[in-house]
Amino acid sequence: MKKIIIFASGSGSNAENLILKLSNDNFKINWHVFTNNPKAGVLKRCKNLNIKCNTFNKQTFSNTLIIHNEILKIKPDVIILAGFLLKIPANFIDLKFPIINIHPSLLPKYGGKGMYGENVHNAVIENNEKISGITVHLVNNNYDEGEIIFQKSINLGKYENATTLGVKIHNLEMKYFPEVITRFIS
């Protein structure tokens, strides 16, 4: 049985998609979901999937010992960041469990602190980029600078805006993120 931890801060669409798609594969998965947002949509999605979602606050995460010990108890095969907005502490990375993140641009462009969601899409549009896409990468001690595992690009339309680009990027995430994670844990 595989053990997977997902950290999410928002709606949880990526977390739900991963759980649904990977649970139908040839291996059993023991899911553990954590969120730093007591109003996150991922809580409802987990409830609907009958998966416990642990909530913590920023202070608990900054202290790290509580969550650090939970990770050690679980001994995950992988930790997945699915729309998780807090920086991962160095002592989590030092645990040597692989941590994978998905980012809504073609890194190294448009990565770093504050570059998430619509912030990324707006920057891509403002810089008149012709392509954008997604990057799945390993997490290290610097925002969005870990080893790239997978990238998929799309062309931007002539009248692209942050909303339409966001939909295209979300569709890429829904299609490719489960495939990348499946390959990684197989």
N, C-alpha and C positions, 0 to 999 in steps of 0.2 A: 504494500500500500504506500502510495506517495503522500507526503505531507507538504501542503502548500499554504503559505501565509500570504494574504493580500492586504496591503495598506491602501486605503482610499479616503479621500476627503470630500467628495462631491456626490453626484447623482448615483454613481455606482454602476453605470451602464457597462463599462469595461469589465468590472468585477463580475457582474451577472453573466455577461457574455462568456467570459472565461469559464465560469462554473458550469454553465449549461453545455458549452461545447466540449470541454475536457471531461466532464462527467460521463459523456457518451462514448468515450474512447475505450481502449482495451485495458485500461488500468483503473483501479479504485483510488480515489483521492479523499484524504481527510483534510477538509478546508478549515482554515482559521482566518477570520477577517477582523481587521482592526481599523478604527476610524478616529480621527481627532476632532470630528465635528458632530456634536450631539444632534444636529438637525440634518445631517447628510442623508441623501436619498438612498445611499447604500444600506442604511439600517432597514428600511422598508423592503428593499429588494432581498436582503438576507433573510428577513422574517418570512417573506413569501416562498423562499427556497428552503426554509427550515434549517438555516445555518446560523449559528450564533455569531453575532458581531460585537466585538469588544470596543467600548468607547473609552477614550482617555483624553485628558486635556493637554494643552501645550506644556504646562509646568511638569506634568508627569513624564511627558516625552523628553523634555529638557533634562530632567533628572536621570532618565533612561534606565535606571536600575530595575524598575518594575517590569517594563516591557522587555528589556534585555534578558531578564530571568525567564519570562514567558517564552521567548524565542529559544532559549537554551532547553527548556522543558519539552518544547515541541520537536526540536531538531528537524527543521524543515528541509526538504530537498531543494526548495527555492523560495525566495521571498519576492513577491511581485508588487511593484508600485503601479497602481492603476488610478491615476488622477490624484495622487498623494502630493500635497503641497508643502510639506515640511522637509527640511534638509535632514538626511539620514545621518545620525551621529557616527563618529569614527569608530566607537566601540561596537556598533552593530556590524560595520564593515569588517572589523577585526575578528568577528566570530567565524569568518570563513564560509558562511552559507552564501551561495550566490544570490545577489539582489539584482533584479531586472526591472528596468523602467521603460515606459513608452513615452516618446516625446513627439509633439505635433509639428515637427519641422524636420528638415534634412540637416541634422547636426553635421558639422559644428556650427552652422548658421543658426541664429535665433535660439541659442541655448543660454543657460545661466540663470541667476537669481531674477525672479520676477517674470521670466519668460515661460508662460503657460497660457493655455486656452486662447482667448481672444487677443491677449497681448501679443502672442506670436503671430496670429493671423493678420492683425493690424500692421505689424512690422513688415511682414512679407508683402502686403499690399502697398504700403507706403514706399517700399524700396523697389517697386515695379518688377518684382521677381517674375520669371516666366514659369517656374516650377516650384512646387513645395512637396510635402509628403510627410511620412512618419519615419521615426528612427526608434528601434528597440536596442537598448544598450545595457551593459553591465554598469552598476553603480559603483563609483569610487568616492573619494573624499571631496571631489569638486562637482558642483552642479553640471550635469549633462556632459561630462568629459570622459566617461568610462568607455571601455572597448565596445565598438559598434558590432552588434550581432546581425542586424537586418535593417534595410532601408527600402522603402517603396515610394516612388515619386508619382506625381500627377501634374498635368499641365494646368496652368491657370487660364481661365477664360478671359476674353477681352474686357468684360464688365464685371469681373470678380470683385466681391467685397468680403469682409471678414465673416459675415454670416454664411454666404454660399461656400466659401473656402472651409469654414468650420464643419459644414455638413459633409463635404468631400473627405476631409481628414478623418472625421468620425467614422465614415463608411470604410475607409482603409483600416482603421483600428479594429473595427468589428470583424473584418475579414481576416486580417493577417496576424493580429496579436495571438489568438488562440493557436494558430498554426505554428508560430515561432515557439511558443511555450511548449507545445506538444513535442516538437523536435528536441527542445532543450532537455526535457525530463525523460525522454525515451531512451 
